[in-house]
Amino acid sequence: MTPAPEIPPPADHTAVIQLLDRVIAQTVAPAAVTVDRESTFPAASVQALAEAGLGGLLMPPSLGGRGTSTATYAEALSRIAAACGSTSTVYMTQMHCAHPIHLQGRPDQHEAWIPAICRGTAIGAIALTEPEAGSDVASMRTTARREGDSYVINGEKTFISNGDVADVIVLFATVDPSLGKDGITAFLVDTARTEGLEVGRPMKKLGQKGASTVTLGFQECRIPADARLGAEGEGYPLLLRSVTKSRISAAAQGIGFAQGAFDATVHYCAERDLLSSRTRSAQDIQFELARLRAEIAAGRSMLKEVCDLVDASGEDPTAEVSMVKMHCTTLGVRVASACVELLGDDGDRDDIGAERRLRDGKITEIYDGTNQVQSMLVARDIRLSVTP
Ligand SMILES: Cc1cc2nc3c(=O)[nH]c(=O)nc-3n(C[C@H](O)[C@H](O)[C@H](O)COP(=O)(O)OP(=O)(O)OC[C@H]3O[C@@H](n4cnc5c(N)ncnc54)[C@H](O)[C@@H]3O)c2cc1C
């Protein structure tokens, strides 16, 4: 891996994390079990984070954000994930929507949406995936046909986080399927003003049950031409830049789920005096916890290093981002699974918390580009970097 330059933590980092921990303790963590059991959208938790000024960490202060480093964002997201997986997905999706608007939007598009997303008064979504275009996103079939001052959208998106509650959707569609990725163009869909948008029912899922995931159907949906984000054909590079941040988010969630499962297990063991006991079986547990703690610390360091690299490099370091996505999401599942095992039969109980992190974590290995696809990107980078 390319060595990351030394970047000292910005002065704001500690203040952000301390404030965040307070909001998590007061609102996010207490609601997490109910959000999971009842599959309720974690509106109060997302709103509490936004009201504390933590809704748009990566956005500039001039647009209502905090202008933090990527490392601070990732640390914050991992802590939210440790407390409540559903809240973390809604929260990161807000950023995944604001980020491309910030990168490619006009000033009036920035003003229209980014401050509201940061304040939590608008919910955002990002729509790339289609029933027949997931990993191979360039084969998307949703079309945008220009008609005078409008574009007419037709097609279907699937697995869209926040899709049923979104005020604004960053939509990727093609203006000409024969152009392949060069036809992909981004649009801002204002859901309140778009007729013909069909929103599916929230899917029943393994984990992150409060974070809604829906299909979106577009049938002759007319949106104004000035809702285009950037020029026609500029969608694909924007999409690639967007996934850099969303893969960092998935990696941060992986660390969070590992930490959440670990903390729940330590709490359980402490209550039963297993952390200080010298019996052989208690020591086995202590050593396993020590191993898991080291694994989480190593993953967290890797995440920090890649975040610093993202901020320092003008270009997005694809292979490093893929490696950290792959590594940290797998770590999340591995650690949560080890915690469930360590707890024995009690690992299966939903009031202890390890099984929730295991369920919440599994999908991080799949979304934002499956880990097999990340392996492919890393392997390609190895090939390119080896001189014959
Ligand atoms: C809870 C949830 C939330 C999501 N949120 C969003 C969202 O907000 N917005 C959005 O646009 N999408 C979202 N997604 C979609 C998600 O990003 C995609 O599902 C994911 O990228 C994988 O795409 P796919 O399901 O089409 O899998 P496919 O691409 O169909 O892959 C199927 C299998 O084939 C493998 N495979 C595919 N291509 C290759 C290859 N070239 N080499 C080796 N193996 C390969 C994959 O690894 C996988 O195992 C979400 C998904 C979920 C489950």
Ligand as a Chemical Component Dictionary entry (heavy atoms), coordinates in Angstrom:
data_LIG
# 
_chem_comp.id                   LIG 
_chem_comp.type                 NON-POLYMER 
_chem_comp.pdbx_formal_charge   0 
_chem_comp.three_letter_code    LIG 
# 
loop_
_chem_comp_atom.comp_id 
_chem_comp_atom.atom_id 
_chem_comp_atom.alt_atom_id 
_chem_comp_atom.type_symbol 
_chem_comp_atom.charge 
_chem_comp_atom.model_Cartn_x 
_chem_comp_atom.model_Cartn_y 
_chem_comp_atom.model_Cartn_z 
_chem_comp_atom.pdbx_ordinal 
LIG C1  C1  C 0 -29.248 -2.758  2.143   1  
LIG C2  C2  C 0 -28.771 -2.268  0.812   2  
LIG C3  C3  C 0 -28.673 -0.905  0.585   3  
LIG C4  C4  C 0 -28.252 -0.431  -0.662  4  
LIG N1  N1  N 0 -28.260 0.922   -0.899  5  
LIG C5  C5  C 0 -28.037 1.371   -2.164  6  
LIG C6  C6  C 0 -28.226 2.752   -2.490  7  
LIG O1  O1  O 0 -28.560 3.570   -1.625  8  
LIG N2  N2  N 0 -28.049 3.126   -3.781  9  
LIG C7  C7  C 0 -27.683 2.246   -4.772  10 
LIG O2  O2  O 0 -27.548 2.652   -5.912  11 
LIG N3  N3  N 0 -27.495 0.927   -4.491  12 
LIG C8  C8  C 0 -27.671 0.477   -3.222  13 
LIG N4  N4  N 0 -27.517 -0.872  -2.929  14 
LIG C9  C9  C 0 -27.091 -1.784  -3.989  15 
LIG C10 C10 C 0 -25.701 -2.345  -3.798  16 
LIG O3  O3  O 0 -24.711 -1.365  -3.844  17 
LIG C11 C11 C 0 -25.510 -3.467  -4.835  18 
LIG O4  O4  O 0 -26.449 -4.467  -4.530  19 
LIG C12 C12 C 0 -24.140 -4.058  -4.809  20 
LIG O5  O5  O 0 -23.198 -3.153  -5.312  21 
LIG C13 C13 C 0 -24.027 -5.359  -5.589  22 
LIG O6  O6  O 0 -24.676 -5.295  -6.797  23 
LIG P1  P1  P 0 -25.701 -6.464  -7.212  24 
LIG O7  O7  O 0 -26.615 -6.736  -6.089  25 
LIG O8  O8  O 0 -26.343 -6.100  -8.506  26 
LIG O9  O9  O 0 -24.788 -7.701  -7.400  27 
LIG P2  P2  P 0 -24.260 -8.292  -8.766  28 
LIG O10 O10 O 0 -23.437 -7.311  -9.481  29 
LIG O11 O11 O 0 -25.421 -8.891  -9.517  30 
LIG O12 O12 O 0 -23.336 -9.426  -8.246  31 
LIG C14 C14 C 0 -23.855 -10.710 -7.884  32 
LIG C15 C15 C 0 -22.676 -11.574 -7.484  33 
LIG O13 O13 O 0 -21.741 -11.713 -8.585  34 
LIG C16 C16 C 0 -20.447 -11.256 -8.211  35 
LIG N5  N5  N 0 -19.819 -10.529 -9.334  36 
LIG C17 C17 C 0 -20.372 -9.567  -10.095 37 
LIG N6  N6  N 0 -19.508 -9.128  -11.007 38 
LIG C18 C18 C 0 -18.354 -9.802  -10.816 39 
LIG C19 C19 C 0 -17.083 -9.806  -11.454 40 
LIG N7  N7  N 0 -16.835 -9.023  -12.489 41 
LIG N8  N8  N 0 -16.141 -10.657 -10.977 42 
LIG C20 C20 C 0 -16.385 -11.459 -9.937  43 
LIG N9  N9  N 0 -17.587 -11.514 -9.306  44 
LIG C21 C21 C 0 -18.551 -10.707 -9.736  45 
LIG C22 C22 C 0 -20.655 -10.343 -7.038  46 
LIG O14 O14 O 0 -19.523 -10.309 -6.204  47 
LIG C23 C23 C 0 -21.851 -11.001 -6.330  48 
LIG O15 O15 O 0 -21.418 -12.028 -5.504  49 
LIG C24 C24 C 0 -27.891 -1.348  -1.683  50 
LIG C25 C25 C 0 -27.953 -2.728  -1.443  51 
LIG C26 C26 C 0 -28.411 -3.185  -0.227  52 
LIG C27 C27 C 0 -28.542 -4.672  -0.039  53 
# 
loop_
_chem_comp_bond.comp_id 
_chem_comp_bond.atom_id_1 
_chem_comp_bond.atom_id_2 
_chem_comp_bond.value_order 
_chem_comp_bond.pdbx_ordinal 
LIG C1  C2  SING 1  
LIG C2  C3  SING 2  
LIG C2  C26 DOUB 3  
LIG C3  C4  DOUB 4  
LIG C4  N1  SING 5  
LIG C4  C24 SING 6  
LIG N1  C5  DOUB 7  
LIG C5  C6  SING 8  
LIG C5  C8  SING 9  
LIG C6  O1  DOUB 10 
LIG C6  N2  SING 11 
LIG N2  C7  SING 12 
LIG C7  O2  DOUB 13 
LIG C7  N3  SING 14 
LIG N3  C8  DOUB 15 
LIG C8  N4  SING 16 
LIG N4  C9  SING 17 
LIG N4  C24 SING 18 
LIG C9  C10 SING 19 
LIG C10 O3  SING 20 
LIG C10 C11 SING 21 
LIG C11 O4  SING 22 
LIG C11 C12 SING 23 
LIG C12 O5  SING 24 
LIG C12 C13 SING 25 
LIG C13 O6  SING 26 
LIG O6  P1  SING 27 
LIG P1  O7  DOUB 28 
LIG P1  O8  SING 29 
LIG P1  O9  SING 30 
LIG O9  P2  SING 31 
LIG P2  O10 DOUB 32 
LIG P2  O11 SING 33 
LIG P2  O12 SING 34 
LIG O12 C14 SING 35 
LIG C14 C15 SING 36 
LIG C15 O13 SING 37 
LIG C15 C23 SING 38 
LIG O13 C16 SING 39 
LIG C16 N5  SING 40 
LIG C16 C22 SING 41 
LIG N5  C17 SING 42 
LIG N5  C21 SING 43 
LIG C17 N6  DOUB 44 
LIG N6  C18 SING 45 
LIG C18 C19 SING 46 
LIG C18 C21 DOUB 47 
LIG C19 N7  SING 48 
LIG C19 N8  DOUB 49 
LIG N8  C20 SING 50 
LIG C20 N9  DOUB 51 
LIG N9  C21 SING 52 
LIG C22 O14 SING 53 
LIG C22 C23 SING 54 
LIG C23 O15 SING 55 
LIG C24 C25 DOUB 56 
LIG C25 C26 SING 57 
LIG C26 C27 SING 58 
# 
